[in-house]
Structure formats: C-alpha cells, structure tokens
Amino acid sequence: MSDDPETARQIAELSSDDRPLLVLDVDDVLLEFLRVFPNFLDQRGFELKLRTFRLTGNIIDKVTGEEADAARVTDLIDGFFGGQADWQPLTEGAADALASFGSDVEIVLLTAMPHRHRNTRRAHLEALGLTYPLLTTEAPKGPAVRRLRGETNRPVAFVDDIPHNLVSVRRAVPDAHVFHMMGDPDVRAMLDPLENGMHHVVSWADAAPRIAEVLGIQRVG
C-alpha cells in the first residue's frame, strides 16, 4: 500500500499530537449517504437497486431500465458530492458522541473522495458543527492512519462503513481497533463476515462507549 501524496501533505499540516487517536470515515459514519443518495438519483432519472455492496451496476435508468455505466456513475457521485450540503444531514447521534470524548482524544476525519471536493465537504461539516480536521484520500486508508499515528504507540480507533477500509487500516496499523458502522441489516447481509478482532456497531449509541473503552478515556457529559 502506498501513500496518497496529497493526503500526506494534508497530514503534514496538522500539529503534532500524542493523545489517543480516533480516525473517522464521513459517509454513513458522520453524514447520511445510503439513505439520501436515492433521493438525489431520483431527481436525475435514476434509482438505486442494491443487489451488491457497490454503486456501479446498481444504479438504474428509470426510463430504459438499463444500468448506468461506470462513467455515468462517476458523474452522478461527483454531482452529489458537489451539492452535498443540500443532501447530507448528520448521522443520528454523531455530534453528541464526538463531543462526549472531550479533549482527551485527537479526532481526525478521513474521507475517500476526490481531493477537489475537500473544501466543499469541510465547509458542510463545519456548518453542522463538526470542526475536526478533514483529510481526503484517493488511495487506501491504511497508510494515512499509520502516518497520522506517527512515531508513537498511542492507541488508535478507526470507524468506517466499508470493510476493505477496515482491512487496509489493520494491515497498516495491526494494533488499531477498527469498527464497522452499518445499521442496515439488509446491506450488512451483502458483506463478507468481518475479520476476527473487528467490531461491528449499528449506531453511535452503540459505538461511543466501545470507542472510549479501547482508547482508555472517560466520556464527558
């Protein structure tokens, strides 16, 4: 696995920190995605029929019944992220859960999306009250989390809805505590079982106390 140079540049801008590290995905962890993306597609003449856990092959033209090809899927996703502030509310409980960690944890947001959308996403998150550092990556997430940890043994927790991102982080930081956040049982049934030692959580009410435990901190509020 190799670093994304732009992600590495973004990380280099952060201040050095030795607190326990919590790295969070954004879509379907902090911001709603799967619940709201179909509404976006509907306004553009498409529908989402999830038969596998991927978008390509599952976005259907409502007139022709044909699957959108990869280029069209990319265009649709790009349009969604360009206008994300109109579509993506906070995931229930996310803001309160993060606030409950107080100042004892370094929280960094790591989102897999084209770097050109970083400023739009950062502005949207800040408008919702999530002012934590935001990193974008177009490469596997493991190397970014390893770089974020730095030359320390501080505990690391990572939350994502995509299993291969959990695997990437575990390969790069073997002692990281990784959490798969997926509340929809129908979607979860499409996925392979998690590797041993990976934690499944269905909501922030479920995740927050377990994250605090593995990071060795007391929640506040």
N, C-alpha and C positions, 0 to 999 in steps of 0.2 A: 504494500500500500504506500502511496506517495502523497506528499503534502500538496494541497492546492496553494500555489504561491500567493494568491490574493488573500486567502484565508490566513495564511501565515503572516502576511503584512498586517491584517486587521488585529491578530492576536498580539503582535509586537507593539501595537498602540496601547494595549492595556497596561495598567500599573501592576507591578509585582505583588503577589498575594500568597499568603501561606495558610489561609483559612480552609476548612473543608470545602470542596468544590462540587457544585451542583450544575450540571450542564443539561439544558432542556431543549428539545425539539420545539417547534412552534405549531405547525399544522396538526390539529387534532390532539394537541397537548395543551397549548395555551389559547389557540384560536380554533374555532369550529371550521372544519373543512368538509368532510364527507356528508354532513347533514345539510350544508348550504350550497355546495357545488352544484347539485342537481337543479337548484333554482336558477343559478346562473346559466346552466346549459339550456334550460327550458326557454329562456328568453332569446336564445340563439338557434332554436330549432332542433335541439338535440336532447337526448335523455341518457341517463346513466343506468345501465343494467349490469350490476356487478355479478359476474359469474366466476371471476378470478380476482385476486387481490392486485389489480393493476388497472390503470385507466385505458391504455391502448388496447383495443379490442372490445371494450365495454362501453364506449360512447357511441350511441346510435343516432343516425339521422332520422328524425321523426316522420319525414315525408317518404324517403326512399327505403327506410329500414336497413340501410347499409351501415357498416361500421365505419367510423371516422378513421382515416389513415393516420399514421404516426405524425406526419407534418401538421395535419389539421388538429390533432390532439395537442401538439405543442403550442399551436397558435391559440387554442382555447385556454389552455392553462396560463399562457403568457397574458392573455386578456384578463383573466380572473385575478392574477396577482397584480396587474396594473391598477385594477379597481378594487383591491381587497378591502379597503375601508368601507365600501358600500355593501360588502357581503359578509365579512367575517367578524362575528361577535366573540367575546371571550368565552372560553370553555368554563362551564359552571364550576365555581369554587377555586379557580386557578389563582386569582389575585389574592384572596384571603389566605390561601395555603402558602404562597410565597412570602407574604407579609409575616406569617407566623414563624418563619425561620429567622426573623430579626436580622441582626448584623453579624451573626456568628458564622455565616456561610457566604462564600463567593458564588453568586448566581450569574451564569452566562447563558445566553440563548444562542443556539446553533441551528440554523435553518438551511435545508438543502434547497437552494433556489438560485437562479441566475443572479450574479452579483449586481446586475443593473437594477434589480428590484429592492436592493438593500435599503436605500433611503426611504422608499415608499413604505416598506414594512416597518422600519424603525419609527417613522412618524405615526403610523397607525397604532403601534404598540404603546408609544408614549402618550398618545391621546387617550388610550384606555387605562393609563396609569402604570404601565409596565415599563419602567425606565432603565431596566437592566441592559448591560452591553449586549449588542446583537452582532453575531457573526454570520456571514453567508458562506456556503461552500458548494462547489460543483464537483467534489470528489468524496470518497468515503470519509465518514466522520471520525474514525478511529485516530488517524494521525493528528487531527485537530485537537481532540481531547487529550491525547498524550502531550502535545505541545502546551496546552492550557495548564496541565498539571505542573509542568516544569520539573526542575530537579529536586523534587520533594517526595515524601511518602504520604502526603496528606490524603485523607480518604476522598474518594470520588464516587458520585452517583450520577447516573445518566438516565434520562427518560425520553422515550421515543415510541411512536406507533408503528414503525417499520422494523420488522425483525432483522433484516440484514444490516441495519444501522447498529442494532444491539450487538450483533456478531462482530462487526467491524471494531467497535469500541472494546469489546472483550479481547479481541486479538491484539489490539494495540496497548491496552491497559488491563492486564489479566486480573488484577485485584479490584477493578471497578465494580460497583454494584449497579446492575443495569435493570431497568424497569420497563416493561412493555405495557403502555397505556392503551387499552382497547376495551371500550364498554359494550360495543355492539356484538352480541353473540353470533349473529349470522355472518358478520365479517370475520370474526375470530375463527369460525369454523373453516374458513378458506385457507387458513395458515397452517404451516407445519408446526408441530409442537416446539416449544421453546427449548433451548439447550438447558442442561442441568445448571442450576445456580442462577438462572434468570428469573426475575419476579414478574408476575402478571398482576396489573392493577386495573380496576374498572373506572376509577374516578379519582379526583383529587382528595376527596374524603378518605378514600382507601390509601392513596399514595403518600400523603403528607406525613402521617406518623411513622410509616415504614422508612421513608427517606430520612427523617430526623434520627431514627434509631441507628441506621447504618452509618450516618455521618457523625454520630456521637454528640448531638446537640439537644438542647431543650427548646421546645417551641414556646412562643410568647403569645399572649392574648387569649 
